[in-house]
Amino acid sequence: MSLDTTTRERIDALLTDNRVVLFMKGEPGAPRCGFSAKASGILSSLGVEYAHVDVLSDGEIREGIKLYGSWPTIPQLYIDRELVGGSDIIEQMLNDGQLHEVLGLQAPDRTPPAITITETAAEAINRAMAEVEPGMGLHLGVDPNFNAQFQLAPVTGSEIVSEAEGIRIHFDLVSAPRANGIEIDWVEDVGGAGLRIRNPNAPPPVQPIQVEDAKAKLDAGELVVVDVRPAEDRRQAAFPGPHEVLDEDSHDRLAALDKQQPLAFLCHHGISSRRAAEHFRGLGFRNVFNVEGGIDAWAQRVDTTVPRY
């Protein structure tokens, strides 16, 4: 199968007009797969300006970009018209400093995070690690939403290592600052027994908000509503009040707002807005709401002049 001329020219134009381009599933504010979330999260965490293309909304580009660079999967990162690779390669280059170098950024901070491991947690970890093969280590990843996950994986030497109670914990470059100050404990309760991580850096969870409460806060100037629906949906049923929209042009501007600014995310039924809300929580916003029921609930219970669709 060959790449048709029109699609090749479209891709050429994208790579010529933008130094850094990420072909992904979804958008940075609402990625549609875990690999795309990882890739866009890394670029966003570096503060680098990049263009993105949602291949799910453009079938020609989705298939064409695979042929263009002879790379079969999505996401794909291009820098200076050169294919870098997918999310695993992006993560590897981040951790060994190559990504900073290619992007012209300062060398990354590799300061190990301060961690605390309780005595009971250390005993449990030592028991679990007793028969681990040489070359394997205990890794702790902390994602943009501050969800933490342990895994046993090979030690490559590019990790950032912290030690407490004789336990060595390996972090990738992105997880390390998110983990600074964590406490790892062993907890036994009605839910069972296991390791429990307390992270002082984690912002409060996304809060559900009913449409009536959102309307009251909006009228009082205590809330910014962010409509995450596609443009076509917004044309069918416009939100009847002051609001922002989340798209390629507005994402960085919204991300730069004061992290104490209350944000309420709204979609059709309250599902995709939840993903966007979690994304902004991961950016450090501490007062994030998801409008339950979305514009459909708003049309039924707040403003019946809003069309339902």
PADOGU-677891 format. One record per residue (C-alpha): residue in one letter; x, y, z; residue number from 1. Coordinates in pm, 1 decimal, padded with zeros to 6 digits. Each point is the difference from the previous one (the first is absolute). Layout:
// residues N
+------+----------+----------+----------+-----+
: type :     east :    north :       up : seq :
+------+----------+----------+----------+-----+
:    a :        X :        Y :        Z : NUM :
...
+------+----------+----------+----------+-----+
END
This chain:
// residues 309
+------+----------+----------+----------+-----+
: type :     east :    north :       up : seq :
+------+----------+----------+----------+-----+
:    m :  00000.0 :  00000.0 :  00000.0 :   1 :
:    s :  00140.0 :  00338.3 : -00099.7 :   2 :
:    l : -00062.5 :  00345.4 :  00141.0 :   3 :
:    d : -00204.9 :  00220.6 : -00231.8 :   4 :
:    t :  00142.1 :  00335.5 : -00104.0 :   5 :
:    t : -00268.2 :  00213.6 :  00165.7 :   6 :
:    t :  00044.4 : -00158.1 :  00343.7 :   7 :
:    r :  00379.2 :  00017.6 : -00028.1 :   8 :
:    e : -00022.2 :  00370.2 : -00079.2 :   9 :
:    r : -00229.4 :  00056.7 :  00300.0 :  10 :
:    i :  00245.9 : -00172.7 :  00232.4 :  11 :
:    d :  00293.3 :  00185.1 : -00157.3 :  12 :
:    a : -00177.2 :  00329.8 :  00066.9 :  13 :
:    l : -00066.4 : -00091.0 :  00364.3 :  14 :
:    l :  00363.8 : -00090.1 :  00058.8 :  15 :
:    t :  00125.8 :  00308.7 : -00182.1 :  16 :
:    d : -00224.7 :  00241.1 :  00188.9 :  17 :
:    n :  00064.5 : -00149.7 :  00345.2 :  18 :
:    r :  00333.0 : -00099.1 :  00149.7 :  19 :
:    v : -00157.3 : -00252.8 :  00238.9 :  20 :
:    v : -00303.8 : -00202.9 : -00107.5 :  21 :
:    l : -00171.8 : -00279.2 :  00191.3 :  22 :
:    f : -00236.0 : -00227.1 : -00191.6 :  23 :
:    m : -00223.5 : -00144.3 :  00270.3 :  24 :
:    k : -00341.1 : -00142.8 :  00081.6 :  25 :
:    g : -00208.8 :  00280.3 :  00146.7 :  26 :
:    e :  00132.7 :  00332.5 :  00123.3 :  27 :
:    p :  00240.6 :  00090.8 :  00282.9 :  28 :
:    g : -00293.6 :  00101.0 :  00218.8 :  29 :
:    a : -00193.1 : -00316.8 : -00080.5 :  30 :
:    p :  00226.4 : -00278.3 : -00130.5 :  31 :
:    r : -00178.1 : -00307.1 : -00133.9 :  32 :
:    c :  00261.9 : -00262.8 :  00087.4 :  33 :
:    g :  00258.3 : -00052.9 :  00271.7 :  34 :
:    f :  00297.7 :  00021.5 : -00235.8 :  35 :
:    s : -00117.4 :  00334.9 : -00137.2 :  36 :
:    a : -00059.9 :  00120.5 :  00355.6 :  37 :
:    k :  00357.5 : -00092.9 :  00092.2 :  38 :
:    a :  00152.4 :  00170.9 : -00305.2 :  39 :
:    s : -00199.6 :  00322.4 :  00029.6 :  40 :
:    g :  00050.5 :  00003.4 :  00377.3 :  41 :
:    i :  00376.9 : -00012.0 : -00040.3 :  42 :
:    l :  00003.3 :  00285.9 : -00250.9 :  43 :
:    s : -00237.0 :  00208.5 :  00211.3 :  44 :
:    s :  00207.7 : -00061.5 :  00313.9 :  45 :
:    l :  00304.9 :  00141.0 : -00179.8 :  46 :
:    g : -00188.7 :  00317.2 : -00091.1 :  47 :
:    v :  00091.4 : -00044.3 : -00364.7 :  48 :
:    e : -00221.1 :  00149.4 : -00269.8 :  49 :
:    y : -00125.3 : -00268.2 : -00234.6 :  50 :
:    a : -00269.3 : -00057.7 : -00258.8 :  51 :
:    h : -00218.5 : -00306.2 :  00028.3 :  52 :
:    v : -00215.5 : -00187.4 : -00249.0 :  53 :
:    d : -00292.4 : -00215.3 :  00113.7 :  54 :
:    v :  00021.6 : -00292.2 : -00241.3 :  55 :
:    l : -00338.0 : -00132.5 :  00115.7 :  56 :
:    s : -00167.3 :  00299.1 : -00162.9 :  57 :
:    d :  00197.0 : -00030.0 : -00324.6 :  58 :
:    g :  00008.8 : -00343.6 : -00159.0 :  59 :
:    e :  00233.4 :  00105.7 : -00281.3 :  60 :
:    i :  00263.4 :  00125.5 :  00243.0 :  61 :
:    r : -00050.7 : -00299.5 :  00229.8 :  62 :
:    e :  00099.3 : -00245.9 : -00271.3 :  63 :
:    g :  00226.5 :  00237.0 : -00189.8 :  64 :
:    i :  00235.0 :  00081.0 :  00287.5 :  65 :
:    k :  00069.0 : -00371.9 :  00048.0 :  66 :
:    l :  00116.8 : -00021.0 : -00361.2 :  67 :
:    y :  00178.0 :  00335.8 :  00007.0 :  68 :
:    g :  00254.9 : -00103.3 :  00262.0 :  69 :
:    s : -00033.5 : -00378.6 : -00031.5 :  70 :
:    w : -00115.2 : -00010.7 :  00362.7 :  71 :
:    p : -00308.7 : -00216.3 :  00063.6 :  72 :
:    t : -00138.7 :  00140.7 :  00325.0 :  73 :
:    i : -00139.5 :  00319.2 :  00151.6 :  74 :
:    p :  00114.7 :  00227.8 :  00164.1 :  75 :
:    q :  00290.2 :  00127.0 : -00207.4 :  76 :
:    l :  00222.4 :  00294.7 :  00087.5 :  77 :
:    y :  00183.6 :  00203.1 : -00264.2 :  78 :
:    i :  00264.0 :  00260.8 :  00082.7 :  79 :
:    d :  00155.6 :  00209.4 : -00277.0 :  80 :
:    r : -00175.7 : -00223.5 : -00255.2 :  81 :
:    e :  00175.3 : -00309.2 :  00142.1 :  82 :
:    l : -00195.8 : -00290.7 :  00147.4 :  83 :
:    v :  00091.8 : -00050.2 :  00366.1 :  84 :
:    g : -00230.7 : -00294.6 :  00069.2 :  85 :
:    g : -00286.4 : -00102.8 :  00224.5 :  86 :
:    s : -00073.1 :  00044.5 :  00368.5 :  87 :
:    d :  00253.7 : -00254.3 :  00128.7 :  88 :
:    i :  00284.5 :  00160.0 : -00196.3 :  89 :
:    i : -00112.6 :  00347.0 :  00110.0 :  90 :
:    e :  00005.6 : -00116.2 :  00362.6 :  91 :
:    q :  00341.7 : -00162.8 : -00040.3 :  92 :
:    m :  00145.5 :  00314.7 : -00157.6 :  93 :
:    l : -00151.1 :  00208.8 :  00278.2 :  94 :
:    n :  00161.0 : -00208.4 :  00271.5 :  95 :
:    d :  00347.2 : -00006.1 : -00152.0 :  96 :
:    g : -00004.7 :  00372.0 : -00086.4 :  97 :
:    q : -00002.0 : -00039.9 : -00378.5 :  98 :
:    l : -00344.3 :  00157.1 : -00038.5 :  99 :
:    h :  00111.7 :  00317.2 :  00177.9 : 100 :
:    e :  00304.5 :  00017.3 : -00225.2 : 101 :
:    v : -00198.7 : -00045.3 : -00322.0 : 102 :
:    l : -00251.8 :  00263.3 :  00108.8 : 103 :
:    g :  00272.4 :  00243.6 :  00103.7 : 104 :
:    l : -00101.2 : -00001.0 :  00366.7 : 105 :
:    q :  00220.2 :  00019.6 :  00307.8 : 106 :
:    a :  00117.7 : -00331.5 :  00142.2 : 107 :
:    p : -00269.0 : -00147.0 :  00227.0 : 108 :
:    d :  00005.5 :  00020.9 :  00378.6 : 109 :
:    r :  00089.9 : -00345.4 :  00130.1 : 110 :
:    t : -00034.5 :  00074.1 :  00371.5 : 111 :
:    p : -00131.2 : -00314.1 :  00176.0 : 112 :
:    p : -00334.8 :  00056.9 :  00171.3 : 113 :
:    a : -00015.1 : -00013.6 :  00378.1 : 114 :
:    i : -00197.4 : -00308.2 :  00103.6 : 115 :
:    t : -00104.7 : -00162.9 :  00325.4 : 116 :
:    i : -00059.5 : -00373.8 :  00037.1 : 117 :
:    t : -00145.8 : -00126.3 :  00324.9 : 118 :
:    e :  00155.5 : -00297.5 :  00173.5 : 119 :
:    t : -00297.3 : -00226.6 : -00073.6 : 120 :
:    a :  00001.2 :  00102.0 : -00366.6 : 121 :
:    a :  00373.7 : -00069.0 : -00023.8 : 122 :
:    e : -00050.1 : -00347.0 :  00146.4 : 123 :
:    a : -00274.0 : -00076.0 : -00253.3 : 124 :
:    i :  00208.4 :  00127.0 : -00291.4 : 125 :
:    n :  00304.4 : -00199.6 :  00110.2 : 126 :
:    r : -00209.0 : -00317.2 :  00016.9 : 127 :
:    a : -00134.8 :  00061.8 : -00349.6 : 128 :
:    m :  00346.2 :  00077.0 : -00139.0 : 129 :
:    a :  00173.0 : -00299.6 :  00160.7 : 130 :
:    e : -00001.5 : -00214.0 : -00314.5 : 131 :
:    v :  00021.1 :  00270.2 : -00265.3 : 132 :
:    e :  00255.5 : -00071.8 : -00270.8 : 133 :
:    p :  00318.5 :  00210.3 : -00018.6 : 134 :
:    g : -00033.2 :  00304.6 : -00220.8 : 135 :
:    m : -00362.6 :  00059.8 :  00094.7 : 136 :
:    g : -00110.3 :  00292.1 :  00214.7 : 137 :
:    l : -00307.7 :  00144.8 :  00166.2 : 138 :
:    h : -00131.6 :  00286.3 : -00212.7 : 139 :
:    l : -00264.8 :  00251.4 :  00099.8 : 140 :
:    g : -00181.0 :  00198.8 : -00267.4 : 141 :
:    v : -00215.5 :  00302.4 :  00078.4 : 142 :
:    d : -00224.9 :  00108.3 : -00286.7 : 143 :
:    p : -00129.0 :  00354.3 : -00070.9 : 144 :
:    n : -00301.9 : -00066.8 :  00221.5 : 145 :
:    f :  00233.9 : -00109.5 :  00281.9 : 146 :
:    n : -00109.2 : -00362.1 : -00017.0 : 147 :
:    a :  00296.2 : -00206.2 :  00119.7 : 148 :
:    q :  00085.9 : -00351.6 : -00111.9 : 149 :
:    f :  00279.4 : -00235.9 :  00101.5 : 150 :
:    q :  00153.4 : -00246.0 : -00242.3 : 151 :
:    l :  00301.9 : -00226.4 : -00019.3 : 152 :
:    a :  00204.7 :  00085.6 : -00307.2 : 153 :
:    p :  00359.9 : -00017.1 : -00121.7 : 154 :
:    v :  00231.8 :  00272.0 :  00129.0 : 155 :
:    t :  00138.6 :  00191.1 : -00299.3 : 156 :
:    g :  00217.1 :  00252.9 :  00181.9 : 157 :
:    s : -00198.5 :  00300.4 : -00124.6 : 158 :
:    e : -00237.6 : -00003.2 :  00297.4 : 159 :
:    i :  00003.3 :  00242.3 :  00292.0 : 160 :
:    v :  00046.5 : -00201.2 :  00319.9 : 161 :
:    s : -00112.9 :  00081.8 :  00353.7 : 162 :
:    e :  00071.2 : -00216.0 :  00303.2 : 163 :
:    a : -00168.9 : -00033.9 :  00338.7 : 164 :
:    e :  00010.0 : -00281.2 :  00257.4 : 165 :
:    g :  00246.8 : -00178.7 : -00227.3 : 166 :
:    i : -00254.4 : -00010.6 : -00285.3 : 167 :
:    r :  00099.3 :  00144.2 : -00337.5 : 168 :
:    i : -00287.5 :  00145.9 : -00203.1 : 169 :
:    h :  00056.8 :  00081.8 : -00368.5 : 170 :
:    f : -00181.0 :  00294.1 : -00163.1 : 171 :
:    d : -00019.9 :  00125.9 : -00355.5 : 172 :
:    l :  00077.1 :  00365.0 : -00063.5 : 173 :
:    v : -00364.1 :  00111.4 : -00002.3 : 174 :
:    s : -00104.9 : -00198.1 :  00307.1 : 175 :
:    a :  00288.7 :  00113.0 :  00222.2 : 176 :
:    p : -00116.8 :  00357.4 :  00075.1 : 177 :
:    r : -00359.5 : -00118.1 :  00036.6 : 178 :
:    a :  00114.9 : -00245.9 :  00266.9 : 179 :
:    n :  00197.9 :  00243.9 :  00214.4 : 180 :
:    g : -00112.0 : -00034.2 :  00361.8 : 181 :
:    i : -00202.7 : -00320.0 : -00038.5 : 182 :
:    e : -00051.7 : -00241.7 :  00286.6 : 183 :
:    i : -00028.6 : -00372.6 : -00072.2 : 184 :
:    d : -00181.7 : -00194.4 :  00270.0 : 185 :
:    w : -00143.0 : -00348.0 :  00049.9 : 186 :
:    v : -00370.8 :  00011.1 :  00082.5 : 187 :
:    e : -00241.5 : -00271.7 :  00107.8 : 188 :
:    d : -00369.5 :  00088.7 :  00003.6 : 189 :
:    v : -00338.1 : -00131.3 : -00115.2 : 190 :
:    g :  00112.5 :  00045.5 : -00360.0 : 191 :
:    g :  00293.4 : -00235.6 :  00051.1 : 192 :
:    a :  00371.4 :  00040.3 :  00056.3 : 193 :
:    g :  00249.2 :  00178.4 : -00221.5 : 194 :
:    l :  00233.0 :  00290.5 : -00055.8 : 195 :
:    r : -00155.4 :  00344.7 :  00032.9 : 196 :
:    i :  00160.3 :  00312.7 : -00145.4 : 197 :
:    r : -00068.9 :  00346.1 :  00138.5 : 198 :
:    n :  00106.6 :  00271.0 : -00241.0 : 199 :
:    p : -00004.1 :  00361.7 :  00123.8 : 200 :
:    n :  00032.9 :  00126.9 : -00358.4 : 201 :
:    a : -00324.9 : -00152.0 : -00124.5 : 202 :
:    p : -00272.2 :  00259.0 : -00059.9 : 203 :
:    p : -00347.7 : -00073.4 :  00138.2 : 204 :
:    p : -00209.0 : -00238.9 : -00211.0 : 205 :
:    v : -00238.5 :  00122.1 : -00268.6 : 206 :
:    q : -00330.1 :  00091.4 :  00166.2 : 207 :
:    p : -00339.9 : -00070.8 : -00154.6 : 208 :
:    i : -00225.8 :  00303.8 : -00021.2 : 209 :
:    q : -00369.6 :  00005.6 : -00083.6 : 210 :
:    v : -00119.1 :  00238.8 : -00269.1 : 211 :
:    e : -00200.1 :  00210.7 :  00247.5 : 212 :
:    d :  00306.9 :  00054.9 :  00218.7 : 213 :
:    a :  00216.4 :  00073.3 : -00303.7 : 214 :
:    k : -00251.0 :  00262.6 : -00115.7 : 215 :
:    a : -00000.7 :  00167.6 :  00343.3 : 216 :
:    k :  00380.1 :  00011.8 :  00015.8 : 217 :
:    l :  00020.8 :  00124.0 : -00358.4 : 218 :
:    d : -00244.9 :  00282.6 :  00072.6 : 219 :
:    a :  00201.6 :  00093.7 :  00308.7 : 220 :
:    g :  00322.3 :  00013.6 : -00200.2 : 221 :
:    e :  00148.2 : -00285.3 :  00201.1 : 222 :
:    l :  00051.9 : -00243.7 : -00285.4 : 223 :
:    v :  00131.3 : -00023.1 : -00355.1 : 224 :
:    v : -00195.6 : -00245.1 : -00215.5 : 225 :
:    v :  00206.0 : -00176.8 : -00266.6 : 226 :
:    d : -00198.4 : -00161.4 : -00283.0 : 227 :
:    v :  00198.6 : -00295.8 : -00136.9 : 228 :
:    r : -00248.8 : -00102.4 : -00270.5 : 229 :
:    p :  00096.4 :  00000.7 : -00368.4 : 230 :
:    a : -00086.3 :  00313.7 : -00196.2 : 231 :
:    e : -00290.1 : -00171.2 : -00178.8 : 232 :
:    d : -00162.5 : -00093.0 :  00332.0 : 233 :
:    r :  00046.6 :  00352.9 :  00129.8 : 234 :
:    r : -00176.3 :  00134.5 : -00307.7 : 235 :
:    q : -00295.2 : -00232.2 :  00060.7 : 236 :
:    a : -00041.4 :  00108.8 :  00361.2 : 237 :
:    a :  00204.7 :  00300.2 :  00107.6 : 238 :
:    f :  00074.4 :  00035.4 :  00369.8 : 239 :
:    p : -00220.0 :  00290.8 :  00117.8 : 240 :
:    g :  00245.9 :  00194.2 :  00208.2 : 241 :
:    p :  00358.5 :  00123.0 :  00026.3 : 242 :
:    h :  00238.8 : -00286.9 : -00058.9 : 243 :
:    e :  00320.1 : -00121.1 : -00158.3 : 244 :
:    v :  00039.6 : -00276.5 : -00255.9 : 245 :
:    l :  00274.2 : -00260.6 :  00004.8 : 246 :
:    d :  00174.1 : -00041.2 : -00333.0 : 247 :
:    e :  00345.0 :  00012.0 : -00153.1 : 248 :
:    d :  00017.3 :  00378.6 :  00021.0 : 249 :
:    s : -00125.4 :  00041.1 :  00356.9 : 250 :
:    h :  00170.4 : -00285.9 :  00183.7 : 251 :
:    d :  00326.6 :  00176.4 :  00082.6 : 252 :
:    r : -00176.2 :  00322.6 :  00098.1 : 253 :
:    l : -00230.1 : -00185.6 :  00239.4 : 254 :
:    a :  00290.4 : -00202.4 :  00137.7 : 255 :
:    a :  00176.1 :  00326.8 :  00088.5 : 256 :
:    l : -00284.9 :  00120.1 :  00225.1 : 257 :
:    d :  00049.5 :  00031.2 :  00375.4 : 258 :
:    k : -00004.6 : -00354.2 :  00138.5 : 259 :
:    q : -00250.5 :  00108.0 :  00266.4 : 260 :
:    q : -00252.0 :  00108.7 : -00266.3 : 261 :
:    p : -00312.1 : -00219.2 :  00025.1 : 262 :
:    l : -00069.3 : -00171.6 : -00333.8 : 263 :
:    a : -00315.6 : -00194.4 : -00090.8 : 264 :
:    f :  00022.2 : -00222.3 : -00307.2 : 265 :
:    l : -00312.0 : -00068.2 : -00205.2 : 266 :
:    c : -00075.5 : -00232.5 : -00291.1 : 267 :
:    h : -00314.0 : -00167.2 : -00138.1 : 268 :
:    h : -00072.1 : -00238.8 :  00287.7 : 269 :
:    g :  00289.6 :  00046.7 :  00244.6 : 270 :
:    i :  00226.9 : -00280.0 : -00122.7 : 271 :
:    s :  00268.5 :  00150.0 : -00225.4 : 272 :
:    s :  00006.4 :  00309.3 :  00221.5 : 273 :
:    r :  00116.2 : -00224.6 :  00283.9 : 274 :
:    r :  00311.3 : -00092.4 : -00198.2 : 275 :
:    a :  00072.7 :  00366.4 : -00070.3 : 276 :
:    a : -00052.3 :  00085.5 :  00367.0 : 277 :
:    e :  00246.7 : -00269.8 :  00105.1 : 278 :
:    h :  00250.9 :  00136.2 : -00250.4 : 279 :
:    f : -00018.4 :  00349.3 :  00150.5 : 280 :
:    r :  00017.1 : -00144.7 :  00349.8 : 281 :
:    g :  00321.7 : -00165.1 : -00114.8 : 282 :
:    l :  00128.0 :  00343.4 : -00104.2 : 283 :
:    g : -00031.1 :  00109.5 :  00363.1 : 284 :
:    f : -00343.4 :  00165.8 :  00013.9 : 285 :
:    r : -00141.3 : -00044.6 :  00347.9 : 286 :
:    n : -00368.5 :  00088.3 : -00048.7 : 287 :
:    v : -00119.7 : -00211.7 : -00290.3 : 288 :
:    f : -00362.6 : -00099.1 : -00057.6 : 289 :
:    n : -00180.6 : -00224.5 : -00245.8 : 290 :
:    v : -00351.9 :  00113.6 : -00093.4 : 291 :
:    e : -00213.9 : -00308.1 :  00056.6 : 292 :
:    g : -00234.6 : -00072.0 : -00289.8 : 293 :
:    g :  00165.3 :  00262.4 : -00221.0 : 294 :
:    i : -00187.3 :  00234.0 : -00231.0 : 295 :
:    d : -00284.8 : -00250.8 : -00019.9 : 296 :
:    a : -00071.3 :  00037.7 :  00372.3 : 297 :
:    w :  00042.2 :  00377.2 : -00032.0 : 298 :
:    a : -00265.6 :  00005.8 : -00274.1 : 299 :
:    q : -00242.4 : -00199.8 :  00213.7 : 300 :
:    r :  00049.9 :  00157.5 :  00342.5 : 301 :
:    v :  00151.5 :  00347.0 : -00041.2 : 302 :
:    d : -00085.8 :  00149.1 : -00339.3 : 303 :
:    t : -00263.6 : -00174.7 : -00210.9 : 304 :
:    t :  00070.5 :  00229.1 : -00295.8 : 305 :
:    v :  00323.0 : -00192.6 : -00062.2 : 306 :
:    p : -00068.4 : -00258.8 : -00274.4 : 307 :
:    r :  00042.2 : -00365.6 :  00090.5 : 308 :
:    y :  00171.0 : -00230.2 : -00246.3 : 309 :
+------+----------+----------+----------+-----+
END
